[in-house]
Amino acid sequence: MFGNYKRLVAAGVAWLSVTGAAPATEDHIGRALKLWDGEENGFINLCAMTQSPRIAAPPAQADLIAAPLPPPAKIFDNLYFVGSRWTNAWAITTPGGIILLDAMDNDWEAEHVIAAGLKRLGLDPADIRYVIVSHGHGDHYGGAAWLKSRYGARIVMSAADWDLTDAQRGSPPKEGRGLPPERDLAVRQGDRITLGGTEVEIYLTPGHTMGTISPIFDVLDHGRRHRAILWGGSSFNFGPARPSQLDAYLQSALDAQRHVRRRSIDVLLSNHPEYDRSIVKAGAIRDRPDAPNPFVVGTRGVRDALRVAEQCARATKTAWANAAGKEPRAAETGEADPH
């Protein structure tokens, strides 16, 4: 885990003074650490691919999958968490039914984590009308076909990621992953999914995949309205062989910072709990229901998290370029717009 921020910075300074290694990479990591809120996990995880000793390795995927399931939780008046310690789904409730964001890994999880979790929360999974899949990876669409077959839910994905999903259809899925859903609703930038008076804006943030959706919607906290974004794809798991994909991610992080400011977005969510610390925050809500909602971090907090993602993308880009014996272009080391 990441431990104390000051200890990490001090260790990083000492390491740099001894080795003098990869200064551009470490400059970006230093900026990310300054923006990071100092708590464990979070978007600082994205810097781990630089292999810098200043950033500890995140928990292994296999360990997160094998860990006991966290309890489902009510987060806002109209938003609920169901999931594992590896990946999760969010349920937006409306008078017309439920809009589900992501479908986890497979049929079993769709039935025994998502549907069962909704029932534990007093919700009826038969009310699921839409499943908005953030991107075309099996740990997010894996349970979608079951949800459609069982409840008749419409499956929503970007046009680009339906193409990605279709390309995976002829290959056997990875162990523990469900089959790709059949093509259903394809959406593009600026489209809206509307149900029961609730609107979910389709905001595309290509990079993690080239059609990643980061949906934007309103949540209510004891009747008070806030605006949320779910960052739809986080890690740089496409590797250095696809530098254009990392360029796209970096541009999306920059664009999203400006969009967050324009739209006054003050809640940041993820579909992997390690990034938004949703399990820890859900526990805080259960323990202190009258305390301020920890998911409301303010527009500055949302932008800072996205700036951490941006700086980690820049650090990773520089590290990959250094490993390949190349120098990144000057434009690739620029900064986002200031606060």
JOHUPE-V751115 format. One record per residue. RES is the residue in three letters. D_LAST is the distance of its C-alpha to the last C-alpha in Angstrom with 1 decimal. Layout:
res=RES d_last=D_LAST
res=RES d_last=D_LAST
//
This chain:
res=MET d_last=29.0
res=PHE d_last=26.0
res=GLY d_last=27.0
res=ASN d_last=25.2
res=TYR d_last=21.9
res=LYS d_last=23.3
res=ARG d_last=26.5
res=LEU d_last=24.8
res=VAL d_last=22.9
res=ALA d_last=26.1
res=ALA d_last=28.1
res=GLY d_last=25.9
res=VAL d_last=26.1
res=ALA d_last=29.8
res=TRP d_last=30.3
res=LEU d_last=28.5
res=SER d_last=30.7
res=VAL d_last=33.8
res=THR d_last=33.2
res=GLY d_last=30.7
res=ALA d_last=30.1
res=ALA d_last=27.5
res=PRO d_last=25.0
res=ALA d_last=22.5
res=THR d_last=22.6
res=GLU d_last=22.3
res=ASP d_last=19.3
res=HIS d_last=17.4
res=ILE d_last=18.9
res=GLY d_last=17.9
res=ARG d_last=14.2
res=ALA d_last=14.8
res=LEU d_last=16.7
res=LYS d_last=14.2
res=LEU d_last=11.8
res=TRP d_last=14.9
res=ASP d_last=16.1
res=GLY d_last=19.4
res=GLU d_last=21.6
res=GLU d_last=24.1
res=ASN d_last=23.6
res=GLY d_last=20.4
res=PHE d_last=18.6
res=ILE d_last=19.3
res=ASN d_last=22.7
res=LEU d_last=21.6
res=CYS d_last=21.8
res=ALA d_last=25.5
res=MET d_last=26.8
res=THR d_last=26.2
res=GLN d_last=28.9
res=SER d_last=27.1
res=PRO d_last=28.9
res=ARG d_last=25.6
res=ILE d_last=25.1
res=ALA d_last=28.1
res=ALA d_last=29.5
res=PRO d_last=28.7
res=PRO d_last=31.6
res=ALA d_last=34.1
res=GLN d_last=34.2
res=ALA d_last=37.9
res=ASP d_last=37.5
res=LEU d_last=34.9
res=ILE d_last=37.3
res=ALA d_last=40.2
res=ALA d_last=38.6
res=PRO d_last=39.8
res=LEU d_last=38.0
res=PRO d_last=35.6
res=PRO d_last=36.6
res=PRO d_last=35.2
res=ALA d_last=33.0
res=LYS d_last=31.9
res=ILE d_last=28.1
res=PHE d_last=27.6
res=ASP d_last=30.2
res=ASN d_last=30.2
res=LEU d_last=28.8
res=TYR d_last=30.9
res=PHE d_last=30.6
res=VAL d_last=33.6
res=GLY d_last=33.8
res=SER d_last=34.5
res=ARG d_last=32.6
res=TRP d_last=32.2
res=THR d_last=31.1
res=ASN d_last=31.0
res=ALA d_last=31.0
res=TRP d_last=29.4
res=ALA d_last=31.6
res=ILE d_last=30.4
res=THR d_last=33.2
res=THR d_last=34.2
res=PRO d_last=37.4
res=GLY d_last=38.4
res=GLY d_last=38.0
res=ILE d_last=35.5
res=ILE d_last=32.8
res=LEU d_last=32.5
res=LEU d_last=29.6
res=ASP d_last=31.3
res=ALA d_last=34.8
res=MET d_last=34.8
res=ASP d_last=37.4
res=ASN d_last=40.8
res=ASP d_last=43.4
res=TRP d_last=44.1
res=GLU d_last=40.5
res=ALA d_last=40.3
res=GLU d_last=43.4
res=HIS d_last=43.2
res=VAL d_last=39.5
res=ILE d_last=38.0
res=ALA d_last=41.0
res=ALA d_last=42.4
res=GLY d_last=39.1
res=LEU d_last=38.7
res=LYS d_last=42.2
res=ARG d_last=41.5
res=LEU d_last=38.8
res=GLY d_last=41.2
res=LEU d_last=40.0
res=ASP d_last=42.3
res=PRO d_last=41.3
res=ALA d_last=43.6
res=ASP d_last=41.0
res=ILE d_last=38.6
res=ARG d_last=38.4
res=TYR d_last=35.7
res=VAL d_last=34.3
res=ILE d_last=31.1
res=VAL d_last=31.0
res=SER d_last=27.6
res=HIS d_last=29.2
res=GLY d_last=32.6
res=HIS d_last=33.2
res=GLY d_last=36.1
res=ASP d_last=34.3
res=HIS d_last=32.6
res=TYR d_last=35.4
res=GLY d_last=38.3
res=GLY d_last=39.3
res=ALA d_last=38.7
res=ALA d_last=42.3
res=TRP d_last=43.7
res=LEU d_last=41.6
res=LYS d_last=42.7
res=SER d_last=46.3
res=ARG d_last=46.5
res=TYR d_last=44.5
res=GLY d_last=44.3
res=ALA d_last=40.5
res=ARG d_last=39.0
res=ILE d_last=36.9
res=VAL d_last=33.7
res=MET d_last=32.1
res=SER d_last=30.5
res=ALA d_last=33.1
res=ALA d_last=32.0
res=ASP d_last=32.3
res=TRP d_last=35.6
res=ASP d_last=36.8
res=LEU d_last=35.6
res=THR d_last=37.4
res=ASP d_last=40.5
res=ALA d_last=40.7
res=GLN d_last=40.9
res=ARG d_last=43.7
res=GLY d_last=46.6
res=SER d_last=45.7
res=PRO d_last=46.4
res=PRO d_last=43.3
res=LYS d_last=42.2
res=GLU d_last=43.8
res=GLY d_last=42.4
res=ARG d_last=40.8
res=GLY d_last=42.0
res=LEU d_last=43.1
res=PRO d_last=40.7
res=PRO d_last=41.0
res=GLU d_last=42.8
res=ARG d_last=40.6
res=ASP d_last=39.7
res=LEU d_last=36.8
res=ALA d_last=34.6
res=VAL d_last=31.3
res=ARG d_last=28.8
res=GLN d_last=25.3
res=GLY d_last=24.9
res=ASP d_last=28.1
res=ARG d_last=28.6
res=ILE d_last=30.8
res=THR d_last=32.1
res=LEU d_last=34.4
res=GLY d_last=35.6
res=GLY d_last=33.1
res=THR d_last=30.1
res=GLU d_last=28.0
res=VAL d_last=26.3
res=GLU d_last=24.2
res=ILE d_last=24.8
res=TYR d_last=21.6
res=LEU d_last=22.5
res=THR d_last=20.6
res=PRO d_last=23.2
res=GLY d_last=23.4
res=HIS d_last=25.1
res=THR d_last=27.6
res=MET d_last=27.4
res=GLY d_last=27.6
res=THR d_last=25.4
res=ILE d_last=24.5
res=SER d_last=21.5
res=PRO d_last=22.8
res=ILE d_last=20.9
res=PHE d_last=22.9
res=ASP d_last=23.1
res=VAL d_last=24.4
res=LEU d_last=26.1
res=ASP d_last=26.0
res=HIS d_last=29.2
res=GLY d_last=28.9
res=ARG d_last=25.3
res=ARG d_last=23.3
res=HIS d_last=20.1
res=ARG d_last=18.8
res=ALA d_last=19.0
res=ILE d_last=18.5
res=LEU d_last=20.9
res=TRP d_last=19.7
res=GLY d_last=23.0
res=GLY d_last=23.6
res=SER d_last=22.2
res=SER d_last=24.4
res=PHE d_last=25.3
res=ASN d_last=29.0
res=PHE d_last=30.1
res=GLY d_last=30.4
res=PRO d_last=30.4
res=ALA d_last=33.0
res=ARG d_last=30.5
res=PRO d_last=27.8
res=SER d_last=27.0
res=GLN d_last=26.1
res=LEU d_last=23.5
res=ASP d_last=22.2
res=ALA d_last=22.0
res=TYR d_last=20.2
res=LEU d_last=17.5
res=GLN d_last=17.1
res=SER d_last=17.1
res=ALA d_last=14.3
res=LEU d_last=12.1
res=ASP d_last=13.5
res=ALA d_last=13.1
res=GLN d_last=9.3
res=ARG d_last=9.5
res=HIS d_last=12.6
res=VAL d_last=11.3
res=ARG d_last=9.0
res=ARG d_last=12.1
res=ARG d_last=14.5
res=SER d_last=13.0
res=ILE d_last=14.1
res=ASP d_last=14.4
res=VAL d_last=17.1
res=LEU d_last=17.1
res=LEU d_last=20.7
res=SER d_last=22.5
res=ASN d_last=26.1
res=HIS d_last=26.7
res=PRO d_last=26.5
res=GLU d_last=25.6
res=TYR d_last=22.0
res=ASP d_last=21.2
res=ARG d_last=23.9
res=SER d_last=25.5
res=ILE d_last=28.9
res=VAL d_last=27.8
res=LYS d_last=25.8
res=ALA d_last=28.8
res=GLY d_last=31.0
res=ALA d_last=29.0
res=ILE d_last=29.3
res=ARG d_last=33.1
res=ASP d_last=33.5
res=ARG d_last=31.6
res=PRO d_last=31.6
res=ASP d_last=30.8
res=ALA d_last=27.7
res=PRO d_last=24.1
res=ASN d_last=23.6
res=PRO d_last=21.8
res=PHE d_last=20.5
res=VAL d_last=18.3
res=VAL d_last=15.2
res=GLY d_last=12.8
res=THR d_last=10.1
res=ARG d_last=7.7
res=GLY d_last=10.8
res=VAL d_last=11.5
res=ARG d_last=8.4
res=ASP d_last=9.0
res=ALA d_last=12.6
res=LEU d_last=12.1
res=ARG d_last=10.3
res=VAL d_last=13.5
res=ALA d_last=15.6
res=GLU d_last=14.2
res=GLN d_last=14.9
res=CYS d_last=18.2
res=ALA d_last=19.1
res=ARG d_last=18.6
res=ALA d_last=20.6
res=THR d_last=23.2
res=LYS d_last=23.5
res=THR d_last=24.2
res=ALA d_last=26.6
res=TRP d_last=28.5
res=ALA d_last=28.7
res=ASN d_last=30.0
res=ALA d_last=32.5
res=ALA d_last=33.8
res=GLY d_last=34.1
res=LYS d_last=31.6
res=GLU d_last=28.6
res=PRO d_last=25.4
res=ARG d_last=24.7
res=ALA d_last=22.1
res=ALA d_last=20.0
res=GLU d_last=19.9
res=THR d_last=18.1
res=GLY d_last=15.2
res=GLU d_last=11.5
res=ALA d_last=9.0
res=ASP d_last=6.7
res=PRO d_last=3.8
res=HIS d_last=0.0
//
